[in-house]
Amino acid sequence: MDPWARLSLALRILAVDPVGMGGLWLRSRAGPIRDIATTALAQTPFDRPQRRLSPNIDDLALLGGPDPVATLAAGHPVHRPGLLSDPALLILPMAESAPPSLTARLAQALDRGHHALIALDEAAEDGEGLPSALSDRLGLFLTLDGDRAPKRLPRPIGKRTLAKARALYPQVTVPQDLTEALAQLAARLRIDSPRALLTTRRAARAIAALDGRSEVTETDLIQAAELGLAHRALPEAEAQPDQPPEPPPPDQPDTPDAQPEEQDLENLADLLIEAAQAALPPDILAKLQADRANRAARGASGTGSAKAGNRRGRPLPSRPGRPDGQSRIDLVATLRKAAPWQVLRKRHDPHDRALIVHRSDLRLKRYRQVSDRVLIFIVDASGSSAMARLGEAKGAVELMLAQAYSRRDHVALVVLRGQQAELILPPTRSLTTTKARLRGLPGGGGTPLASGLATALDTALRARRQGMTPSLALLTDGRANIALNGQPDRVQAQLDAHRIATAIRAAGIAAVTLDVANRPQPALADLAQVMHSRYVPLPRADARAIAATLA
């Protein structure tokens, strides 16, 4: 099928059982092609109203809750219903940019079994994509990127045909051999989520019901696999070679009657995989895999170094707004804003209320939260100048700790020496502990730069999970000569360092690279660019110069 035929089929399946399917993940950039798809969506006769969401919708509009202005005006609690109060088909544009709070609430709404979701994924670059909490719950996937507009718009399903399919749908059965083939397909594609199998099975039943049949055929299952399984785990499956079949136990020889049945299942699974591969553009699988990897790297992100909030922290001036379920009303500021207008408002108030507050008077509390910062030093202690660099690092660490109590800074120290880097100072604010750890620290040996970056990355991610904001400071001359496996190999050492630097950049960890070689090293500048860090040549660095650079 061409993409537009698959879109028409996906909408028909979703119209038969929207709640059971969960919804549709439609990947297409904003433009005329996407407009055609949304027009076809609007013309589909679903059994529930369509509700369009904004990625920035607040909790009051989404979930409902007490309306402060209406409550003050009426003199008794007034509850405002939200978009999730009644069953609906939710349409979420720019789904790739939905905040985690909205993603969690929509996932909970889908799990309750009253709603379905159309996620319009407008990802323009690799690394963007639908959050896994939503993509796992949507049974259908379709991409329209790179396709041309159809000569004819997808024809919506007729209400009479849809009614017949809905009536027949509960009676449709799936043969045992097709169910086993579907399970074998999931195992070969390494699909972990059971939702994928359940929704694909429902899609095959819906296709059969639309065709007026009470039993699923191989063609139905193939079309369902194209829409429900093609995007889920194919990249991982292709990357892993097939395992050779285990020999049968000696006391249970192969039975000739069982071999043709197993062979038929394998052939059907191969056919399903080929259909899944042909259903998507050749580059979409790699893009989806890149999306998963980047979202996993960002998934460990914690609090920022400074952010505006509404619960705790340093108070900020109140701002106009309306409650969203998370903000708190600044009562004093609200009354101060409403007070000058009371005389004028009471002239036109037939209820003779003591206080009249309008929505524009509401003021919300704001706070500024500042998280602790942990500065992770990665110090090159190898070679003949190791003691000089260690002395510089010791001085810089002690200077940074002297300011720790006023700036809420922690420091950590990773030393590059020998065959492997070592975390000799976990994040701390104790100057006594730091001096004790640094006293008499030896140096020398090779430069395991990749090992040091990997150790620093692990330390930074652990600190981030604890609510701190990590940043890295690499102090080296850039002459890496120990690979990540501990073997002397200058070329492999550079490759490993670049690979870990890419991971640091993907994790969004700030870094600065201090080049302490007598002359600036181009290789170290390239590494800094890969890591997306600031590159600072300091051929005559001392403790104060390093501390000033990191301040």
C-alpha positions in Angstrom: 0.0 0.0 0.0 1.1 3.6 -0.6 1.2 5.9 2.4 -2.2 7.5 1.7 -3.8 4.1 1.5 -2.2 3.2 4.8 -3.4 6.4 6.3 -7.0 5.6 5.2 -6.7 2.1 6.7 -5.2 3.4 9.9 -8.1 5.9 10.4 -10.6 3.1 9.6 -9.0 0.8 12.2 -9.0 3.6 14.8 -12.6 4.4 14.1 -13.6 0.8 14.8 -11.8 0.6 18.2 -10.1 3.9 19.2 -9.7 3.0 22.9 -8.3 -0.5 22.3 -5.8 0.8 19.7 -4.7 3.7 22.0 -4.2 6.0 19.0 -2.1 6.9 16.1 1.5 8.2 16.0 1.6 10.4 12.8 5.1 11.6 11.9 5.0 14.5 9.5 6.3 18.0 9.4 3.9 20.8 9.4 2.9 21.7 5.8 0.4 20.8 3.1 0.9 17.1 3.4 0.2 17.1 7.1 -2.9 19.4 6.4 -4.3 16.7 4.1 -3.9 14.1 6.8 -5.5 16.2 9.5 -8.4 17.0 7.1 -8.9 13.2 6.6 -8.8 12.8 10.3 -11.5 15.5 10.9 -13.8 13.8 8.4 -13.6 10.4 10.0 -16.8 9.6 12.0 -15.4 8.6 15.4 -17.6 7.6 18.3 -16.4 10.4 20.4 -15.6 14.1 19.9 -12.2 15.3 18.8 -10.4 17.7 21.2 -7.3 19.5 20.1 -4.6 20.1 22.8 -1.8 22.5 23.1 1.6 21.2 24.3 1.6 24.0 26.9 -1.9 23.3 28.2 -2.1 23.7 32.0 -3.6 21.2 34.5 -6.7 23.2 35.1 -7.7 23.2 31.4 -6.7 19.5 31.0 -7.9 17.9 34.3 -10.4 20.5 35.6 -10.6 21.8 39.1 -11.8 24.6 41.3 -12.1 28.0 39.4 -10.9 30.7 41.8 -12.5 33.6 40.0 -15.9 31.9 39.6 -15.7 30.7 43.2 -15.2 34.2 44.6 -17.9 35.5 42.3 -20.5 32.9 43.3 -19.6 32.6 47.0 -19.4 28.8 46.9 -17.0 26.3 45.3 -17.3 26.2 41.5 -15.7 23.3 39.7 -14.5 23.8 36.1 -14.4 20.6 33.9 -11.3 19.8 31.9 -10.7 18.3 28.5 -10.2 14.9 30.0 -13.5 15.0 31.9 -15.4 13.3 29.1 -14.3 10.6 26.6 -12.7 12.2 23.6 -10.2 11.7 20.7 -7.3 13.9 21.7 -5.2 15.5 19.0 -1.8 16.7 20.1 0.3 18.8 17.7 4.0 19.2 18.2 3.9 16.1 20.3 7.7 15.7 20.2 8.0 18.9 22.4 5.4 17.9 25.0 6.7 18.4 28.5 7.1 15.4 30.8 4.1 16.5 33.0 1.7 16.5 30.1 3.1 13.2 28.8 2.5 11.5 32.1 -1.1 12.8 32.4 -1.9 11.7 28.8 -0.5 8.3 29.5 -2.6 8.0 32.6 -5.7 9.1 30.6 -5.0 6.4 27.9 -4.6 3.7 30.6 -8.0 4.5 32.0 -9.6 3.4 28.8 -11.8 6.4 28.0 -9.6 8.3 25.5 -7.6 7.9 22.3 -4.7 10.1 21.1 -3.5 11.3 17.7 0.1 12.4 18.3 1.3 14.7 15.5 5.1 14.3 15.6 6.8 17.2 13.7 10.3 16.2 14.5 12.6 18.0 12.1 16.0 16.6 13.3 17.5 13.4 14.6 17.3 13.3 18.3 13.7 14.6 18.4 10.7 12.3 18.6 7.7 11.2 20.6 8.3 10.4 24.3 8.3 6.6 24.9 5.5 6.9 27.4 3.2 7.9 24.6 4.7 6.0 21.7 4.4 2.7 23.6 0.6 3.3 24.1 -0.2 4.2 20.5 -0.9 1.1 18.5 -0.6 2.6 15.0 2.4 4.4 13.4 2.5 6.2 10.0 5.1 8.6 8.5 4.3 11.0 5.6 7.7 12.7 5.4 8.9 12.9 1.8 5.6 11.9 0.3 3.7 13.8 -2.4 0.1 15.0 -2.1 -2.4 12.4 -3.4 -4.4 12.9 -6.6 -7.5 12.2 -4.5 -8.1 12.9 -0.8 -8.5 9.8 1.3 -12.1 8.9 1.3 -13.7 8.8 4.8 -15.5 5.6 5.8 -19.2 5.6 5.6 -21.2 5.6 8.9 -23.2 2.5 7.8 -20.1 0.6 7.0 -18.5 1.6 10.2 -21.5 0.6 12.2 -21.5 -2.9 10.6 -17.7 -3.3 11.4 -18.2 -2.2 15.0 -21.0 -4.7 15.4 -18.9 -7.6 13.9 -15.6 -6.6 15.6 -16.3 -8.4 19.0 -17.0 -11.7 17.1 -13.8 -11.7 15.0 -11.3 -14.4 16.0 -7.6 -15.0 15.3 -6.5 -18.5 14.3 -4.0 -20.1 16.7 -1.2 -20.4 14.0 -1.4 -16.6 13.3 -1.2 -15.9 17.0 1.9 -18.0 17.3 3.4 -16.4 14.2 2.8 -13.0 15.8 4.5 -14.0 19.0 7.4 -15.4 17.0 7.7 -12.2 15.1 7.8 -10.2 18.3 10.6 -12.4 19.6 12.6 -12.0 16.4 12.2 -8.2 16.4 12.9 -8.1 20.2 9.8 -6.2 21.0 9.6 -6.0 24.8 6.2 -4.3 25.2 3.1 -6.6 25.3 1.0 -3.6 24.2 2.5 -3.9 20.7 1.2 -7.5 20.3 -2.2 -6.7 21.8 -2.8 -3.7 19.6 -1.5 -5.4 16.5 -3.9 -8.3 17.1 -6.8 -5.8 17.6 -5.8 -4.1 14.4 -5.9 -7.3 12.4 -9.4 -8.1 13.9 -10.6 -4.6 12.9 -9.3 -5.1 9.3 -11.3 -8.3 9.1 -14.4 -6.7 10.5 -14.1 -3.8 8.0 -14.1 -6.5 5.3 -17.1 -8.3 6.7 -15.2 -11.4 7.9 -15.3 -13.1 11.2 -11.8 -14.6 11.1 -8.4 -13.0 10.6 -6.3 -14.0 7.6 -2.6 -13.7 6.9 -3.2 -10.6 4.8 -5.0 -8.9 7.7 -2.1 -9.7 10.0 0.5 -8.4 7.5 -1.3 -5.1 7.1 -1.6 -4.8 10.9 2.1 -5.5 11.3 2.9 -2.7 8.8 1.1 -0.2 10.9 1.8 -1.5 14.4 5.2 -3.3 14.5 7.3 -1.8 11.7 8.7 1.0 13.8 9.2 -0.6 17.2 12.3 -2.8 17.3 13.5 -3.4 13.8 16.8 -1.5 14.1 17.9 -3.6 17.2 16.8 -6.8 15.5 18.8 -6.0 12.3 21.9 -5.2 14.4 21.8 -8.6 16.1 22.6 -11.8 14.1 20.2 -14.6 14.2 21.1 -17.2 16.8 21.6 -20.7 15.4 18.8 -23.1 16.4 19.4 -25.3 19.4 19.7 -29.0 18.7 16.9 -31.1 20.0 17.4 -33.1 23.2 18.5 -36.7 22.5 15.5 -38.2 24.2 13.1 -36.2 22.2 13.9 -36.7 18.5 12.4 -34.5 15.8 9.0 -35.6 14.7 8.3 -35.4 11.0 4.8 -34.1 11.7 5.9 -31.1 13.7 8.5 -29.8 11.2 6.2 -28.5 8.4 4.1 -26.6 11.0 7.2 -24.9 12.5 8.5 -24.2 9.0 5.2 -22.6 8.1 5.4 -20.4 11.2 8.9 -19.3 10.3 7.9 -18.5 6.7 5.0 -16.4 7.9 7.2 -14.6 10.4 9.7 -13.9 7.5 6.8 -12.6 5.4 5.7 -10.3 8.3 9.2 -8.9 8.7 9.5 -8.2 5.0 6.2 -6.4 5.0 7.3 -4.4 8.0 10.5 -3.4 6.3 8.7 -2.4 3.1 6.1 -0.3 5.0 8.6 2.4 6.0 11.0 4.6 4.2 14.6 3.2 4.3 15.9 6.0 6.6 13.0 6.3 9.1 14.2 3.3 11.1 17.6 4.9 11.7 16.0 8.2 12.6 13.7 6.5 15.1 16.7 4.7 16.6 18.5 8.0 16.9 15.5 9.4 18.6 15.4 6.6 21.2 19.2 7.0 21.9 19.0 10.8 22.4 15.9 10.6 24.6 17.6 8.0 26.7 20.6 10.3 27.1 18.4 13.1 28.1 16.3 10.9 30.3 18.8 11.3 33.2 18.6 15.0 33.2 17.8 16.5 36.6 17.2 20.0 37.9 18.9 22.9 36.2 21.3 25.2 37.9 18.6 27.9 38.3 15.0 27.8 37.3 11.8 29.7 38.1 9.3 27.7 40.1 6.2 28.2 42.2 6.7 26.0 45.3 9.9 26.8 47.0 13.2 28.7 46.8 14.0 32.4 46.8 10.8 34.5 46.4 10.4 36.5 43.2 7.9 39.2 42.4 4.4 37.8 41.7 3.2 37.8 38.1 -0.3 37.9 36.5 -1.7 34.5 35.5 -4.3 31.9 36.3 -3.9 28.8 38.4 -2.8 25.7 36.5 -2.9 23.1 39.3 0.7 23.8 40.3 0.9 27.5 40.9 -0.2 29.1 44.2 -2.1 32.4 44.4 -0.4 35.3 46.0 -3.4 36.5 48.1 -1.9 39.8 49.3 -0.8 40.8 45.8 -4.2 39.8 44.3 -6.1 41.9 46.9 -3.7 44.8 46.4 -4.4 44.7 42.7 -8.2 44.5 43.1 -8.6 47.1 45.9 -8.4 50.3 43.8 -11.3 49.1 41.6 -13.8 48.1 44.3 -15.8 51.4 44.4 -16.2 51.3 40.6 -17.1 47.6 40.4 -19.7 47.8 43.2 -21.6 50.4 41.3 -22.5 47.8 38.7 -22.8 44.8 41.0 -26.4 43.7 41.6 -25.4 41.2 44.4 -23.9 43.8 46.7 -20.8 41.7 47.4 -18.1 42.8 49.8 -15.3 42.0 47.5 -15.2 41.7 43.7 -12.2 40.0 42.2 -11.7 39.7 38.4 -9.5 37.2 36.6 -7.1 39.9 35.7 -6.4 40.6 39.4 -5.0 37.2 40.1 -1.3 37.1 41.0 0.7 33.9 41.2 3.7 33.3 43.5 7.1 32.6 42.0 10.3 31.3 43.4 13.8 30.9 42.1 15.3 27.5 42.8 19.1 27.2 42.6 20.5 23.7 42.7 24.0 22.8 44.0 26.7 22.8 41.3 29.4 20.1 41.2 32.5 20.8 39.3 34.4 17.7 38.3 38.1 18.2 37.6 39.7 15.7 35.1 43.4 16.2 35.7 46.1 14.7 33.6 48.7 13.4 36.1 50.9 11.5 33.6 54.4 12.0 32.4 57.2 14.2 33.6 55.1 17.3 34.3 52.5 15.3 36.4 53.5 16.9 39.7 53.3 20.4 38.3 49.7 19.8 37.0 48.7 18.1 40.2 50.0 21.1 42.1 47.9 23.4 39.9 44.8 21.2 40.3 45.2 21.1 44.1 45.4 24.8 44.3 42.4 25.3 42.0 40.3 22.8 44.0 41.2 24.4 47.3 40.3 27.9 45.9 37.0 26.6 44.6 36.2 25.0 48.0 36.9 28.2 49.7 34.0 29.7 47.9 31.8 26.6 48.2 29.7 27.7 51.1 28.7 31.0 49.5 28.2 29.6 46.0 26.9 26.1 46.9 29.6 24.4 44.9 30.8 20.9 45.2 34.0 19.6 43.7 35.2 16.2 42.5 38.6 15.1 41.1 39.4 12.4 38.5 43.0 11.7 37.9 44.5 10.4 34.6 47.5 8.2 35.2 48.7 4.7 34.5 46.3 2.4 32.6 43.0 3.7 34.0 41.6 6.9 35.4 40.6 7.0 39.1 38.0 9.0 41.0 40.1 10.0 44.0 37.7 12.7 45.3 33.9 12.1 45.1 31.7 15.3 45.1 32.4 17.1 48.4 32.4 20.5 50.1 34.7 19.5 52.8 38.1 21.3 52.6 39.6 19.0 55.2 38.6 15.8 53.3 40.0 17.3 50.1 43.4 18.1 51.5 43.6 14.7 53.1 42.9 13.0 49.7 45.2 15.2 47.7 48.2 15.0 50.1 51.0 13.0 48.6 49.1 11.9 45.5 51.5 10.3 43.0 51.5 10.7 39.2 53.2 9.3 36.1 52.5 6.7 33.5 50.2 6.9 30.5 47.3 9.2 29.7 44.0 7.2 29.8 41.9 10.2 28.6 38.9 8.1 27.4 38.8 6.4 30.8 38.9 9.7 32.6 36.0 11.1 30.5 34.0 8.0 31.1 34.6 8.2 34.8 33.7 11.9 34.9 30.5 11.2 32.8 29.4 8.5 35.3 30.1 10.8 38.2 28.2 13.7 36.5 25.1 11.6 35.8 25.0 10.3 39.4 25.3 13.8 40.7 22.5 15.0 38.4 20.2 12.3 39.7 20.8 13.7 43.1 19.5 17.1 42.0 22.9 18.8 41.4 24.1 20.5 38.2 27.3 18.9 37.0 30.0 20.5 34.9 33.4 19.2 33.8 36.8 20.8 33.7 39.4 18.9 31.7 43.0 19.8 32.5 45.4 18.1 30.0 47.9 18.5 27.2 45.8 16.3 24.9 48.3 13.5 24.3 46.1 10.5 25.0 47.9 7.2 24.5 45.9 4.6 26.5 42.7 3.1 24.9 39.6 2.5 26.9 40.5 -1.2 27.2 43.7 -0.2 29.0 46.1 -1.1 26.2 48.7 1.4 24.8 47.2 2.5 21.4 47.4 6.2 20.5 45.0 6.0 17.6 42.4 4.0 19.4 42.8 6.2 22.5 41.8 9.2 20.4 38.8 7.4 18.9 37.6 6.3 22.4 38.0 9.8 23.7 35.9 11.2 20.9 33.2 8.6 21.5 32.9 9.4 25.2 33.0 13.1 24.4 30.0 12.6 22.1 28.1 10.9 24.9 28.9 13.9 27.2 27.5 16.2 24.6 24.4 14.1 24.2 23.8 14.1 27.9 23.9 17.9 27.9 26.7 18.3 30.5 28.5 21.6 30.4 32.3 21.4 30.1 35.4 23.4 29.7 38.7 22.1 28.2 41.9 23.7 29.6 44.9 23.0 27.3 48.0 23.2 29.5 50.5 22.2 26.8 53.4 24.5 26.0 51.7 25.1 22.6 47.9 24.7 21.8 47.1 21.2 20.6 44.8 21.0 17.6 43.7 17.5 18.6 42.5 18.8 22.0 40.6 21.6 20.3 38.9 19.0 18.1 38.0 17.0 21.2 36.5 20.1 22.8 34.4 20.8 19.7 33.1 17.2 19.7 32.3 17.6 23.5 30.7 21.0 22.8 32.9 22.5 25.5 34.7 25.8 25.8 38.4 25.4 24.7 40.9 27.6 26.7 44.6 27.3 26.1 46.6 28.0 29.3 50.2 27.3 28.6 51.3 28.9 31.8 48.4 27.9 34.0 48.5 28.4 37.7 45.8 27.7 40.4 44.4 31.2 40.3 44.2 31.3 36.5 42.3 27.9 36.5 39.9 29.0 39.3 39.2 32.3 37.5 38.5 30.4 34.2 36.0 28.1 36.0 34.3 30.8 38.1 
